[in-house]
Each structure stands twice: as C-alpha cells, then as structure tokens.
Amino acid sequence: MRPRLLALALTLCCATANADEGMWMPSQLPSIAKELRAAGFQGDPAALAELTRPPMSAVVSLSGCTASFVSPKGLVVTNHHCAYGAIQLNSTPERNLMEAGFNAGALAQEVSAGPAARVLVTTAFDKVSQRVLDAARGKQGRAYFDAIDVATKAIVAECESEPGYRCSVANMYYGTDFYLIRQLELKDIRLVYAPPEAIGNYGDEIDNFMWPRHTGDFAFYRAYVGRDGKPAAYSPDNVPYAPPAHLTVSTDPVAEGDFAMVAGYPGVTFRHRMASEFRNQIDWQLPSRVGLFGAMIKTIESAAAPDENAKVLYASQVASLKNGLKRAQGELDGLRRSDAVRVRGQDEAAMLAWLARQPDAAAIQADIAAAQAVLDGAAAMRERDQLIAAMRSQTQLLRSAIGLQRLALERGKPDAQRESGFQQRDEALIEATLRQVQRRYAPAVEKALLADLLRQYQALPAAQHVAEFDAVFGTTPAQIDERLEALYAGTRLGDEATRMALMSADATSLAASTDTLLKAAAQLLPATLRLEAESKAESGELLRLRPAYMRALIGYRDSQGRKVYPDANSTLRVGYGRVSALDARDAVSYRPLTTVAGIAHKHTGQAPFAAPAPLLAAIAKGDFGSTADAKLGTQTVDFLTNLDTTGGNSGSPVLDARGRLIGLNFDSNWEAVSASWMFDPRYKRAIHVDMRYLRWLLAKVYPAPALLQEMNLPAE
C-alpha cells in the first residue's frame, strides 16, 4: 500500500498553491484560511466548508452549469447560454424567444424549462474511500472496475432511500479518494426572464473567449416543489421552492484589485495527467476535435438552411458545437503558447527523479509504467471511439433507438446490476429526454449529420472498423445514403407517443419490432456492449494504477511546499483572487472593466453586433441611476478576474469579500482557454457579467420591477 506516500496523499498539508490557482473542495478551505484572509476575504473561512450554510447552500448545480438562489422564493440566476436550451425549447418561428427575450412578469406566466431540467442543491459531501477501495482490493482490470461500480451503486442506493435526493460518488485524485455527494433534486424548473439574444449573446462566436466583452449573459429560472415542500415533477399546482439560503446582490462598486471569490461546479480539468497525455492532447485530440466539430457545424447549418423551423430546432446544438470548436482551438493555441509539453515533461521528470530517491519507489514506478502501457493501448482506437461517440451524442432518433434497446436489456436484471444510467433512478430523466426529442430534431438534418460521420468512420483503417456498424450502415458512401434513407423512412421514433410506449416495452417486444431504427439499434447492441467492456477494462486498470502517479505527484509537490487540489469533476469547488487587468502580449494590455460605450462602438446593425434599439436608446440617454460606476462615469457591463475557472463554472456566482453577489461567470479569455490542462498565471482570467449591468437592464431597458423587488434591489 506504500504507506509513506499514501499518508502524504491523504494528509495534503497546508502549503500555498501557485498564484491564485486552485479549485478547492469546500472542506479544504479552513486549511487555507490564512491565505484567504490575506487575499481580502472578510468572512469566516471555516463557514465556507459548511454546505448547509450560506453562501455555499445557495450555490446549485444546473445541467452542466452553475446557478445560485437570489431570493427566498426559489429565484435562480444563471447564464443566458445555460438557459438557452429552455429558451429554444419554448420558441417557435412565430414566437421566437431567442430573438425577443422573455419576461414572465408574474408567477403564472413562467414556463417550464423542460422535463429534463434539474436544479441540484448539495446538502452533504462525505468521504467513503475506505468502503469503495476495500471492495476492489486485490482485483485488476474489468474486475477492479466492477468492484468499484458495485460499491458505489450500493452507497448511492442507500443515500437515495430518502425520496427527493440525487446521490453520486465522486472520484478524487484519480481513484485515490471517493466522496458521497447528496443533492436535493428539484424537478420543476421554469424560465422567468431572459434578455434578447442580442444582449445575452452579444458578439456570439466572434467575441466568444475574447476580451473586451460586452455581453449580458444572464437569465433567471425559478425552482418549484409540491405543496408539501418536496421535489415534484411539473404541475400547475406546485409552489416556489424556499431555499435554505440565498445570495444578496451587492450594490457597491467593483474596481481593479478588489477581492473576488467564485463558487461553482467546474466540469473537468486534467492538470494532474501524465506528460504523455499532455502530448496526446496537443498532437492529436485538439486538432481532431477542431476538425470534427467544424464539419458537424457545417453539415447541420447546410442541411437546416432551407427550413426556418429546422434552424430553430438545431439552434442550441449548433451554439454548443460552436462553443466547443472555439474552445478546442483556443485550448490548442494556449497550450502551445505555454509550451505545455515541455513544461509538463520537465515537471514529471523532476517528480520521477524525486520518486527514485524514496524508499518505496519500485512498486510505484511499476504502477506508473503499467498505466502508461494502458494509455498507449487505448490510443490505437481513438479515432473510431471519437466518431462513434459523436454518432450517439449528436443525434436524436438514433440515440433514442439505442437507448430504448439498452433500457429494455437492463430492465431484465436486478436494479443493482443494471448499467449506470439505466437504473430505476435514471428512468425519469430518460423519459424527460425522450419526451423532448421532436423539439430538437429534423429528419433531413439528422440524416445529413449521420451520413457525414459515417463517411469519416468508413475512411478509417480496417482495424478500427466494427462489423456491426458496417453491416447496418454499409461500407461505401452510396450504401450509407441508401441505408439511412431506408432507416429513417421506416421509423416512427419521431413521434412522442410512440417513444413513450416503447419505453415500457420489454426486450422480447422490442426484438419483434419492425421499426427500422429499433432493428438497427438491436443489431448495434452487441457492438455497444463489446466496446463498453473493453473501455471498462481499460478504465479499471487506470483506476487501480493512477493513484500511484498521484501519490508521487502529491509527495513531490508537498516536498516543495505546494498544496494539491483535486482535478475538477463537476463537484462543488471554490476559488479566490482579484479583479485583474491583463497583459495579453507585447504592447497589448486590457483594463478589467468594460462599459456600455463598447456596445455602441461594436454595433453594426448586423448580427452578432446588432444591439437592440431599446438598449442603444438607453445608452444614448445616459440614465444609469444607482448602477453607474462613479469613477468611470458610466454603466459597466463585464469585468475580469484572475479566478480559476473552467467549463461548468458558467453561471457561477462571483462574490465579494463579504460574500455578496457582484457578478456571474460566463467565459474565459482566449489566452487562457487551455487552463483546463495548465494554469498559467500570466494569462488566466475569467470573464463575468457585472451585476450592475443586470440591474440596469432590469430597471431601465427591459424592465422587470417585480424581480428587482424580489431581490430587494432599487428599481432605478
């Protein structure tokens, strides 16, 4: 068990991380209380570790984003782009909420964000490492994976024995530690307010990841519960949820050098990965992702061009792909700019040299070498795996067909033995996803997209082909087109009632179905299971072996006085820093606040710089009231900090030294998109909507006096 280094890994003494780097678990914050206070925090650092106390109890997870409660009546604020799916879901060509915006005005006018929308309120975060790891001890590969899986499912089932909660087990430090996370699952989420897209997404992809920004990227939801106060699916009889706490919106100015803190659910970071993985990311993964996403965007836009309804149906998916494309390109540029391969390689070499001098080095070195061998083997099929994943994730009907077949198969097993994602606890979300398929689907677009992905797959070397995929879709471009036409002509999965009926069908009934896509999914199912088994064997070995690398890394950095936080994994994290300017490159320096003058300056009258007439008129009038910045003499829009953020932090509240809400995180600068892999303090900045701009829009431009009153803010 290598007790000396394991003890270092689990103790994690209180040295300071570099600069303002750090996505800290709340439980780690008391150990860095001195650093927090020195940075300017005026609250009690120990209180930040208490998830049931403010401000942490007001910060919630929102379907891949973050949000926060801002009133005692369940009002939730997040980013416009985080609410975009709900805005699109409620839009039609005749009533396009994306273009016009939405203002409910009253509770009765708030509209459902969709049956799959969820607000998750974290109520507990408990270490369960010993129970999980004891179950896997002595096992390898697939057996190790299965042991971890069985143990975590049992822990989750116990946690969810109380209705209304969603539980999960998070893997920290790559298999070194495991934590049980308990979250209240709010299921009735409604859209309350969204500015027009020309405000909420001003600048679109041209300005995405860029500074200066002038985007009002915010929207409001409201969480509802049953009359008994417990989570419930949408019902007109439901009432607003009363959160345990809500954030207070600051009315004070924001200035360079001010303390800032972010709390949220960052998605995934990879800063503690091996040097070879850094090299793979730069040499293959990011360039290939840029090419793949670019091709998908082009295909979707071309196929949807003749049909205005199809453009609306695919607006959210295209926006997501464009964001992913630009992020991948920015990440690639940033990693090259930071010379990440060389820097990470040198750091790893120094770590291994330190390790060689430790008494328990041999066993740890052996595990590190074995982990590298697993990674080398997985790389052989990386192109195939990426394309097959895209076929599943970027389609609606094919994904539904495969999911229905898999659900029927899993229902034939005891619930504890079902695949994760297909247990009884998952069926409500599966149903919700299936119900809204037709709101994001057009046959011509899906066929065109799938045909393009299949052509790329067929161009791969024969060793990467999967027999079942070749049998279903053909092996030439002509066969692909012909078979897709037949598959989509002979399916009724585009009909919601049909999908709902099939969701309760057993495997025998589905096997007898004449629906062409269901039959195709049945043919593909053995391949899905086989590829999944291979992936689980690889994952099991990496779960077993990576902790050796982490023990060495933590021990090495501990010897240098450097504290190690876990890579992000969609669990609640906190970071702190300051409102900061940026020296982007030679002779290019950026101030940390933008103003409405930039909106008018960028305005061209053509998207994405077509500022709405009411906004331009309000800017020209210059009536900014209490939201104006006294030093600048005008209305601010966005601001920069050096906070450590990544994907998933979208919508995260940015707090001042007293824990009051001063901004909403929505982006990173181009120079720091690569921060998911490497934190470079020279360039890392986060971009936030200034709450003063939000307040001004609600007061003067697209008025929502009821919302201001609900948040105890002046309507001026």
SULFENLIN-V249234 format. One record per backbone hydrogen bond with DSSP energy under -0.5 kcal/mol. CO is the residue of the C=O (numbers start at 1). NH is the residue of the N-H. Records with the same first field share a line. If there is no record, write none. Layout:
# SULFENLIN-V249234
CO: NH / NH
This chain:
# SULFENLIN-V249234
2: 6
3: 7
4: 8
5: 9
6: 10
7: 11
8: 12
13: 15
18: 21
22: 24
24: 574
25: 28 / 29
26: 29
28: 31 / 32
29: 32
30: 33
32: 36
33: 37
34: 38
35: 39
36: 40 / 41
37: 40
43: 45
44: 47 / 48
45: 48
46: 49
47: 50
49: 51
50: 53
53: 57
55: 58
56: 59
58: 69
60: 67
61: 120
62: 65
65: 62
67: 60
68: 77
69: 247
71: 74
74: 223
75: 70 / 71
76: 221
77: 68
78: 219
79: 83
83: 87
84: 88
85: 89
86: 90
88: 91
95: 92 / 97
96: 100
97: 101
98: 197
102: 194
106: 109
107: 110
111: 191
114: 117
119: 121 / 186
120: 61 / 122
121: 184
124: 182
126: 180
128: 132
129: 133
130: 134
131: 135
132: 136
133: 136 / 137
136: 139
140: 143 / 144
141: 145
142: 146
143: 147
144: 148
145: 149
146: 150
147: 151
148: 152
149: 153
150: 154
151: 155
152: 156
153: 157
154: 158
155: 159
156: 160
158: 161
159: 162
161: 163
162: 165
164: 185
166: 183
168: 170 / 181
170: 172 / 179
172: 176 / 177
177: 172
178: 128 / 129
179: 170 / 181
180: 126 / 182
181: 168 / 183
182: 123 / 124
183: 166
184: 121 / 186
185: 187
186: 119
187: 189
188: 224
189: 113
190: 222
191: 111
192: 104
193: 220
194: 102
196: 199 / 200
197: 201
199: 202 / 216
201: 204
203: 206 / 207
204: 208
207: 210
209: 670
215: 217
216: 218
218: 195
219: 78
220: 192 / 193
221: 76
222: 190
223: 241
224: 188
225: 239
226: 229
230: 226
235: 238
239: 225
241: 243
248: 661
255: 258
258: 579
260: 577
261: 655
262: 575
263: 653
264: 573
266: 570
267: 570
270: 273
274: 277 / 278
275: 279
276: 280
277: 281
278: 282
279: 283
280: 284 / 285
281: 286
284: 288
285: 289
286: 290
287: 291
288: 292
289: 293
290: 294
291: 295
292: 296
293: 297
294: 298
295: 299
296: 300
297: 301
298: 302
299: 303
300: 304
301: 305
304: 307
306: 308
307: 311
308: 312
309: 313
310: 314
312: 315
314: 318
315: 319
316: 320
317: 321
318: 322
319: 323
320: 324
321: 325
322: 326
323: 327
324: 328
325: 329
326: 330
327: 331
328: 332
329: 333
330: 334
331: 335
332: 336
333: 337
334: 338
335: 340
336: 339
339: 343
340: 344
341: 345
342: 346
343: 347
344: 348
345: 349
346: 350
347: 351
348: 352
349: 353
350: 354
351: 355
352: 356
353: 357
354: 357
355: 358
358: 361
360: 364
361: 365
362: 366
363: 367
364: 368
365: 369
366: 370
367: 371
368: 372
369: 373
370: 374
371: 375
372: 376
373: 377
374: 378
375: 379
377: 380
378: 381
379: 382
381: 385
382: 386
383: 387
384: 388
385: 389
386: 390
387: 391
388: 392
389: 393
390: 394
392: 395
396: 400
397: 401
398: 402
399: 403
400: 404
401: 405
402: 406
403: 407
404: 408
405: 409
406: 410
407: 411
408: 507
409: 412
410: 413
414: 417 / 418
415: 418
419: 422
423: 426 / 427
424: 427
426: 430
427: 431
428: 432
429: 433
430: 434
431: 435
432: 436
433: 436
434: 437
436: 439
437: 440
438: 441
442: 446
443: 447
444: 448
445: 449
446: 450
447: 451
448: 452
449: 453
450: 454
451: 455
452: 456
453: 457
454: 458
455: 459
457: 460
461: 464
462: 465
466: 469 / 470
467: 471
468: 472
469: 473
470: 474
476: 480
477: 481
478: 482
479: 483
480: 484
481: 485
482: 486
483: 487
484: 488
485: 489
486: 490
488: 491
490: 516
492: 495
494: 496
495: 499
496: 500
497: 501
498: 502
499: 503
500: 504
501: 504
502: 505
506: 510
507: 511
508: 512
510: 513
515: 519
516: 520
517: 521
518: 522
519: 523
520: 524
521: 525
522: 526
524: 528
525: 529
526: 530
527: 531
528: 532
529: 533
530: 534
531: 535
532: 536
533: 537
534: 538
535: 539
536: 540
537: 541
538: 542
539: 543
540: 544
541: 545
542: 546
545: 548 / 549
546: 549 / 550
547: 551
548: 552
549: 553
550: 554
551: 555
552: 556
553: 557
554: 558
555: 559
556: 560
557: 560 / 562
558: 561
561: 16
563: 565
568: 269
572: 26
573: 264
574: 24
575: 262
577: 260
578: 580 / 642
579: 257
582: 584 / 590
585: 588
587: 589
588: 584 / 585
590: 582
592: 640
594: 637
595: 598 / 599
596: 600
597: 601
598: 602
599: 603
606: 609
608: 203
609: 604 / 605 / 611
612: 616
613: 617
614: 618
615: 619
616: 620
617: 621
618: 622 / 623
622: 624
624: 627
625: 628
628: 630
629: 633 / 634
634: 629
635: 596
637: 690
638: 594
639: 688
640: 580
641: 686
643: 645
646: 649
647: 267
648: 265
649: 652
650: 66
652: 665
653: 263 / 655
654: 662 / 663
655: 261
656: 659
657: 42 / 43
660: 656
661: 250
662: 691
663: 654
664: 689
665: 651
667: 687
669: 672
670: 673
672: 675
673: 676
674: 677 / 678
676: 270
678: 680
679: 681
680: 683 / 684
685: 669
686: 641
687: 666 / 667
688: 639
689: 664
690: 693 / 694
691: 695
692: 696
693: 697
694: 698
695: 699
696: 700 / 701
697: 701 / 702
698: 704
704: 707 / 708
705: 709
706: 710
707: 711
708: 713
709: 712
714: 716
